[in-house]
Amino acid sequence: MKVSADFCIVPMGVGPSVSPYVREIKTLIEASGLDATMHPNGTNIEGELSAICSLAERCEARLAEMGVQRTFFTLIFSTRRDKEQSMADKLLAVS
């Protein structure tokens, strides 16, 4: 099932700057081949539900490898079964 997702993962207990961790997550997202757009508070991702969930697991595992003991993450999904609609289509609809 194709979905649009808003994904945010936050390493906890690593200090005020999370940039090194975000860079690692960005690398994983880019390597996934999924259509993704980062924004200041997360990433919009488009693709198969299973692929996005698998990516979220890989991101959490990578943070654990980096020594992060606790993460907070959210995944918000949107589906549409009556027609194909991309994230770009959704934005055009409200322009």
Rosetta constraint file for C-alpha pairs under 8 A:
AtomPair CA 1 CA 48 HARMONIC 5.39 0.50
AtomPair CA 1 CA 49 HARMONIC 5.77 0.50
AtomPair CA 1 CA 50 HARMONIC 7.99 0.50
AtomPair CA 2 CA 46 HARMONIC 7.32 0.50
AtomPair CA 2 CA 47 HARMONIC 5.20 0.50
AtomPair CA 2 CA 48 HARMONIC 4.34 0.50
AtomPair CA 2 CA 49 HARMONIC 5.96 0.50
AtomPair CA 2 CA 79 HARMONIC 6.93 0.50
AtomPair CA 3 CA 46 HARMONIC 5.86 0.50
AtomPair CA 3 CA 47 HARMONIC 5.63 0.50
AtomPair CA 3 CA 48 HARMONIC 6.01 0.50
AtomPair CA 3 CA 49 HARMONIC 5.86 0.50
AtomPair CA 3 CA 77 HARMONIC 6.35 0.50
AtomPair CA 3 CA 78 HARMONIC 5.63 0.50
AtomPair CA 3 CA 79 HARMONIC 4.93 0.50
AtomPair CA 3 CA 80 HARMONIC 7.57 0.50
AtomPair CA 4 CA 44 HARMONIC 7.11 0.50
AtomPair CA 4 CA 45 HARMONIC 5.79 0.50
AtomPair CA 4 CA 46 HARMONIC 4.49 0.50
AtomPair CA 4 CA 47 HARMONIC 6.67 0.50
AtomPair CA 4 CA 77 HARMONIC 5.72 0.50
AtomPair CA 4 CA 78 HARMONIC 5.14 0.50
AtomPair CA 4 CA 79 HARMONIC 6.55 0.50
AtomPair CA 4 CA 86 HARMONIC 7.59 0.50
AtomPair CA 4 CA 87 HARMONIC 6.83 0.50
AtomPair CA 5 CA 44 HARMONIC 5.61 0.50
AtomPair CA 5 CA 45 HARMONIC 5.08 0.50
AtomPair CA 5 CA 46 HARMONIC 6.22 0.50
AtomPair CA 5 CA 52 HARMONIC 7.88 0.50
AtomPair CA 5 CA 75 HARMONIC 6.36 0.50
AtomPair CA 5 CA 76 HARMONIC 5.34 0.50
AtomPair CA 5 CA 77 HARMONIC 4.45 0.50
AtomPair CA 5 CA 78 HARMONIC 6.25 0.50
AtomPair CA 6 CA 42 HARMONIC 6.94 0.50
AtomPair CA 6 CA 43 HARMONIC 5.77 0.50
AtomPair CA 6 CA 44 HARMONIC 4.56 0.50
AtomPair CA 6 CA 45 HARMONIC 6.32 0.50
AtomPair CA 6 CA 74 HARMONIC 7.70 0.50
AtomPair CA 6 CA 75 HARMONIC 5.62 0.50
AtomPair CA 6 CA 76 HARMONIC 5.08 0.50
AtomPair CA 6 CA 77 HARMONIC 6.64 0.50
AtomPair CA 7 CA 42 HARMONIC 5.62 0.50
AtomPair CA 7 CA 43 HARMONIC 5.19 0.50
AtomPair CA 7 CA 44 HARMONIC 6.22 0.50
AtomPair CA 7 CA 45 HARMONIC 7.19 0.50
AtomPair CA 7 CA 73 HARMONIC 7.38 0.50
AtomPair CA 7 CA 74 HARMONIC 5.79 0.50
AtomPair CA 7 CA 75 HARMONIC 4.72 0.50
AtomPair CA 7 CA 76 HARMONIC 6.71 0.50
AtomPair CA 8 CA 41 HARMONIC 6.80 0.50
AtomPair CA 8 CA 42 HARMONIC 4.43 0.50
AtomPair CA 8 CA 43 HARMONIC 6.41 0.50
AtomPair CA 8 CA 73 HARMONIC 5.35 0.50
AtomPair CA 8 CA 74 HARMONIC 5.30 0.50
AtomPair CA 8 CA 75 HARMONIC 6.72 0.50
AtomPair CA 9 CA 42 HARMONIC 7.31 0.50
AtomPair CA 9 CA 60 HARMONIC 7.86 0.50
AtomPair CA 9 CA 71 HARMONIC 6.83 0.50
AtomPair CA 9 CA 72 HARMONIC 5.80 0.50
AtomPair CA 9 CA 73 HARMONIC 4.09 0.50
AtomPair CA 9 CA 74 HARMONIC 6.54 0.50
AtomPair CA 10 CA 18 HARMONIC 7.84 0.50
AtomPair CA 10 CA 71 HARMONIC 5.55 0.50
AtomPair CA 10 CA 72 HARMONIC 5.15 0.50
AtomPair CA 10 CA 73 HARMONIC 6.00 0.50
AtomPair CA 11 CA 18 HARMONIC 7.13 0.50
AtomPair CA 11 CA 21 HARMONIC 7.41 0.50
AtomPair CA 11 CA 63 HARMONIC 7.24 0.50
AtomPair CA 11 CA 68 HARMONIC 6.31 0.50
AtomPair CA 11 CA 70 HARMONIC 6.26 0.50
AtomPair CA 11 CA 71 HARMONIC 4.53 0.50
AtomPair CA 11 CA 72 HARMONIC 6.52 0.50
AtomPair CA 12 CA 68 HARMONIC 7.10 0.50
AtomPair CA 12 CA 69 HARMONIC 7.42 0.50
AtomPair CA 12 CA 70 HARMONIC 5.32 0.50
AtomPair CA 12 CA 71 HARMONIC 5.35 0.50
AtomPair CA 12 CA 72 HARMONIC 7.02 0.50
AtomPair CA 13 CA 68 HARMONIC 7.59 0.50
AtomPair CA 13 CA 69 HARMONIC 7.76 0.50
AtomPair CA 13 CA 70 HARMONIC 7.23 0.50
AtomPair CA 14 CA 18 HARMONIC 7.13 0.50
AtomPair CA 14 CA 68 HARMONIC 7.17 0.50
AtomPair CA 18 CA 22 HARMONIC 6.21 0.50
AtomPair CA 19 CA 23 HARMONIC 6.10 0.50
AtomPair CA 20 CA 24 HARMONIC 6.56 0.50
AtomPair CA 21 CA 25 HARMONIC 6.36 0.50
AtomPair CA 21 CA 63 HARMONIC 6.95 0.50
AtomPair CA 22 CA 26 HARMONIC 5.99 0.50
AtomPair CA 23 CA 27 HARMONIC 6.25 0.50
AtomPair CA 24 CA 28 HARMONIC 6.47 0.50
AtomPair CA 24 CA 62 HARMONIC 7.78 0.50
AtomPair CA 25 CA 29 HARMONIC 6.20 0.50
AtomPair CA 25 CA 59 HARMONIC 5.85 0.50
AtomPair CA 25 CA 62 HARMONIC 7.84 0.50
AtomPair CA 26 CA 30 HARMONIC 6.11 0.50
AtomPair CA 27 CA 31 HARMONIC 6.13 0.50
AtomPair CA 28 CA 32 HARMONIC 6.18 0.50
AtomPair CA 28 CA 55 HARMONIC 7.67 0.50
AtomPair CA 28 CA 58 HARMONIC 7.77 0.50
AtomPair CA 28 CA 59 HARMONIC 6.88 0.50
AtomPair CA 29 CA 33 HARMONIC 7.42 0.50
AtomPair CA 29 CA 34 HARMONIC 7.21 0.50
AtomPair CA 29 CA 36 HARMONIC 7.33 0.50
AtomPair CA 29 CA 55 HARMONIC 7.20 0.50
AtomPair CA 30 CA 34 HARMONIC 7.33 0.50
AtomPair CA 30 CA 36 HARMONIC 7.65 0.50
AtomPair CA 32 CA 55 HARMONIC 7.16 0.50
AtomPair CA 34 CA 45 HARMONIC 6.72 0.50
AtomPair CA 34 CA 46 HARMONIC 6.32 0.50
AtomPair CA 34 CA 47 HARMONIC 5.99 0.50
AtomPair CA 35 CA 45 HARMONIC 5.71 0.50
AtomPair CA 35 CA 46 HARMONIC 5.23 0.50
AtomPair CA 35 CA 47 HARMONIC 6.85 0.50
AtomPair CA 36 CA 43 HARMONIC 6.54 0.50
AtomPair CA 36 CA 44 HARMONIC 5.47 0.50
AtomPair CA 36 CA 45 HARMONIC 4.29 0.50
AtomPair CA 36 CA 46 HARMONIC 6.34 0.50
AtomPair CA 37 CA 43 HARMONIC 5.51 0.50
AtomPair CA 37 CA 44 HARMONIC 5.17 0.50
AtomPair CA 37 CA 45 HARMONIC 6.56 0.50
AtomPair CA 38 CA 42 HARMONIC 5.95 0.50
AtomPair CA 38 CA 43 HARMONIC 4.13 0.50
AtomPair CA 38 CA 44 HARMONIC 6.29 0.50
AtomPair CA 39 CA 43 HARMONIC 5.67 0.50
AtomPair CA 39 CA 44 HARMONIC 7.66 0.50
AtomPair CA 45 CA 52 HARMONIC 7.51 0.50
AtomPair CA 46 CA 52 HARMONIC 7.91 0.50
AtomPair CA 46 CA 86 HARMONIC 7.53 0.50
AtomPair CA 46 CA 87 HARMONIC 7.30 0.50
AtomPair CA 47 CA 51 HARMONIC 6.83 0.50
AtomPair CA 47 CA 52 HARMONIC 6.69 0.50
AtomPair CA 48 CA 52 HARMONIC 6.40 0.50
AtomPair CA 49 CA 53 HARMONIC 6.22 0.50
AtomPair CA 50 CA 54 HARMONIC 6.04 0.50
AtomPair CA 51 CA 55 HARMONIC 6.13 0.50
AtomPair CA 52 CA 56 HARMONIC 6.26 0.50
AtomPair CA 53 CA 57 HARMONIC 6.39 0.50
AtomPair CA 54 CA 58 HARMONIC 6.32 0.50
AtomPair CA 55 CA 59 HARMONIC 6.16 0.50
AtomPair CA 56 CA 60 HARMONIC 6.30 0.50
AtomPair CA 57 CA 61 HARMONIC 6.14 0.50
AtomPair CA 58 CA 62 HARMONIC 6.08 0.50
AtomPair CA 59 CA 63 HARMONIC 6.36 0.50
AtomPair CA 60 CA 64 HARMONIC 6.32 0.50
AtomPair CA 60 CA 71 HARMONIC 7.33 0.50
AtomPair CA 61 CA 65 HARMONIC 6.26 0.50
AtomPair CA 62 CA 66 HARMONIC 6.34 0.50
AtomPair CA 63 CA 67 HARMONIC 6.56 0.50
AtomPair CA 63 CA 68 HARMONIC 5.43 0.50
AtomPair CA 64 CA 68 HARMONIC 4.80 0.50
AtomPair CA 64 CA 69 HARMONIC 6.26 0.50
AtomPair CA 80 CA 84 HARMONIC 6.99 0.50
AtomPair CA 80 CA 85 HARMONIC 7.08 0.50
AtomPair CA 85 CA 89 HARMONIC 5.76 0.50
AtomPair CA 85 CA 90 HARMONIC 6.87 0.50
AtomPair CA 86 CA 90 HARMONIC 6.42 0.50
AtomPair CA 87 CA 91 HARMONIC 6.52 0.50
AtomPair CA 88 CA 92 HARMONIC 6.26 0.50
AtomPair CA 89 CA 93 HARMONIC 6.21 0.50
AtomPair CA 90 CA 94 HARMONIC 6.97 0.50
AtomPair CA 91 CA 95 HARMONIC 6.49 0.50
